[in-house]
Amino acid sequence: MSIEEILCDTAQSGQAIFKGKSHNIGYIDVNILPEVKKSFYTDEGLKRRYNTNKELYNKHLSIRSPNQQIYKDLISNKNLYLVGNCLLLAIFYLQHLKKYISKHFVNYSISQKWIIQH
C-alpha cells in the first residue's frame, strides 16, 4: 500500500466518523437537499450537531484527555452526528495513522529500515 493510499484510507475513515460534518453549517431551505441529507441541516439537526460538539469538548478537550482516549471515544460514537473541527480531526487522523503503522510496519533496529507486513 502506498503512502497516498494510506492517507486516503485515513481521510475516508475520518469522513465516516464525522458524519455530522460541521456544527455551524446550515441551509435556509433544506428542501433543496436529497432526503438522506435533510436531517443534518434542519434546525433540530443543527442543534444536535452543536450539542454533540459541545459534549465532546466538555468531555475531552476542556480537561485535556489523552489523544488515544479521544480517538477511542470517537470510534465508539461514530453514528451520533459527530462533528469535526480542526483539533478533533487532527487527533483522529494522527491516532489512526499511529494505529495503522503499529499494525503494518516493523522496525528492524539492525538495518533501520521500515518494512511493510502483508
Secondary structure, DSSP 8 states (H G I E B T S, - for coil): --HHHHHHHHHHHHHHH-TT--TT---S-GGGS-HHHHHHHSHHHHHHHHHHHHHHIIIIITTT--HHHHHHHHHHTTTS-----HHHHHHHHHHHHHHHHHHHEEEETTTTEEEE--
